[in-house]
């Protein structure tokens, strides 16, 4: 994997953000409109694992780049919001 913690955070954040959007805008409508719940189970599990990796990546950047607790918490909160990791990715450029 990448050795640069910021590059790793950007990559994981982008993938995690896309998984969250897929969960919200594909899997959830399939579950509640078409009664197909398998998408939520599969995409939900993938998103959960990616979110944990995202938190670990934020903590790694916090340690290596001397981020403040507030900045790290802001990055974690961005991971909870739709499009948040994608916006954070742009801010890390």
N, C-alpha and C positions, 0 to 999 in steps of 0.2 A: 504494500500500500504506500501511499505518499508519506514522505518524511516531514513535510511542512505542515504543522498543525492547522494553520489558517486555510491552506488548500484542502486539507482533509475536512475541516468544518464546512467549507463552502460546498464541497462535493456531497457530503452527507446531508447537509441542509437542503440542497437542491432536490436530492432524491426523496428525502423525508417530506418536503413540501409538496412534491408531486404526488406522493402516496396519500397524503392527507386530502388533497384535492380530489383524487380518484375515489377515496372513501366517501367524501361529502357529496360529490356531484355525479358519481356513477353507481357505487355500491349501495348507498342509502336509498336513492330513488328506485333502484331495482328491487330492494327489499320492501319498501313501503308502497310502491305503485304496482309492481308486477309480482309481488310476493315471492321473490327469489332471494333467499337469505344467504346463499353460499358466498356471494361476493363480499358481504360484510365480514364473514368469518375469515376468508382468505386475505383480503386486503387489510382488514383490521389487524390481523396477526402480523402481517408484514410491516404495517405502519407502526405498530407497537414496538417491534424490534428496532426499526429505524429510529424511532423517537428516543429509545434508550441509548442507541449509538450516538445520536445527536447530542444528548446531554453529556455523554462521556467526551465527545469532541469539544464541546464548549468548555468543560472542565480542563481539558488538555490545553486549549488555547489560553484559558485563564492562567494556568500555571506557567506556561512557556512565555507568554507575552505580558505577564504582570497585569492582567485585566483587574479592575476593581470588582468587588462583589456585585455592585450595582450594574455594571456593564455585563457581567456574566448572567445575572438574573434577567436583565433585559433581553439577552440573546435566547435564554430558555423560554421566556414569555413569548418571544417572537415565534418560537417553535409551536406554541399552542394556537396561534392565530392563523386563519387561512391566509395564504400568501406571505406570512411572516418570515419564514426562512428564506424565501426568494428575495424579499426586500432586504433582509440582513445580508444576503449574498452580494447584492449590489453595493451595499454600504461598506463591505469589506474590501472592495476593489482598490 
